[in-house]
Amino acid sequence: MARKHPLRSFICSVSAVALVVGPVRPGWAAEPADRGVELRTVELRSSGRYESLRLEADVRDVELDRQLSGACRFNRSWGFDLDNRELWVNSGCSARFRLYGDAVQGEEGKDSSISTGAVVAGVAAIAAIALLASKSGKDKDSSNNNNDDWQGPDRPQWGGGQIRGMSGLCLDLSGRVEQGSEAIVFNCHGGNNQRFSWSSRGELRVDGLCLDVAEGNREDGARVIAWPCNGGANQRWNRQGSEIRSRMNGKCLDIKERRAQAGQPVQLWRCTGGSNQRWSW
């Protein structure tokens, strides 16, 4: 009888456990991988004025499920603030919202029936796969930070530093860092308005504000500005190669009209692979 190779048997066992636990969401998926499970739905109605709802400590993300009346536009007539634990509506927006976060034992949610044993087994399987991958990849050159496909904030974060584009110009907020400041490229000088860092949710933060696609505009040419952080998809970013992509629609951070000159606006545009969409740090 042929003797089974021990490593092959181990890998098969790990694969079986991984199948039981379930597939891992890819980093480029439209929904952020760190939002948790669906907890519940809530309704919030505005009769023309500001109304708010207190968010429980277990909520990590909010999504508009159904507009009931009015014009509900993210960051204009509805939004949420996880720091202050608040969901709000205004200007006549009434809607039903889905709340996502950490499932607790016995809570009604999509994943509340997962057993502790399955979770432990899943963690063990992932750790084992990571160990094998690390052993097999020791000879890879990890010195080029632009060549690994970073897909979210669970990879090592960028520190508070400069992000450089065409002709070595730096990503910059025009003037000083304040609500509504426009994103541009400018000569690198190391000021606070050129020092960006990732939050744990994929936000690009600069001096306490977030890099934001203005008004959640999904069209080519959408303005990119600084705005108070609110957890929205229009403030979350992924890096793929040397591109910086919006989680809202997958479009790229782009130097307008490919003009490498100080003061040129930065916008959102469909990804083309052009030099005006490539960034380094």
C-alpha positions, 0 to 999 in steps of 0.5 A: 500500500502506498504511503501518504505524504504527511504534508499533502494530508495536512493540506487536504485537512486544512482545505476541508476545514476552510470549506466548512467555514466558508469562502473569504471575501476578496478585498476588491468586493464592493462590500467592505470585508470588515463590516461584520454581519447584518444585525437588524434594520431600522427606519428613520424619518425626517419631516424636513428637519434633522432627526437622529438615532443612537447606534449601539456599540456593536454597529460597525457599518450602515447601508441604505436598504430602501428609500421610503420618501424624500430624496435620500443622498448620502452625506447630504440628507442622510449619513452616520458617525461611528465615533459619535454613534449616530445615524441621521436623516435631514431634509425630508429623507425617510428610509430603512437602513441595514445595520452591520456589526459584531454578532453576539450569541443568540442575536438574530443575524445571518451568522449568529448560528456559527458555532464557536468550534467552527470559528476556532477551526477557521482561525486555525486553518487560516493560520496554517495556510499563512504559515505554509505560504510564508515558508514557500515565499521566503525568496520573494523580493518584498522591497518594492512596496508598489508590487504587492496587490494591497486590497484593504487596511488589514495589510500593513498600513501606510504611515503618515507620509507623502503620496507621490504621483506624476513627475514626483508631485505630491497628493495635497489638499489645496491651501490648508486642511479644512472641510471642503479643501480640494485634492490637488497635486503640488510640489512636495514640502512635507506639510500637514496637508500632504501627510496621509495615513490609513485608518483601520477601515480603509480611510485615507486620513489627513490632519483629522479629516478623510479623503472623500468623493464629494457628494458620493458622486459616482461619475467620471470627474467627481471631485475629491475633497477633505471631509469629516470622517463618517464611515461612508464608502465614498471615504474608503479606498483600496490599493491595487498595484500602484492605483488607489481605487474607491470602494464606492465604485472601483474608480481610480484617483486620477490627476486631471487631464494628465497634467503634471503641474503644481495645483492640478486637481485630483479627481475620480475617473475610470481606471485606465492604467495611465501614469496620472493614476499611478502613485507611490510612497 
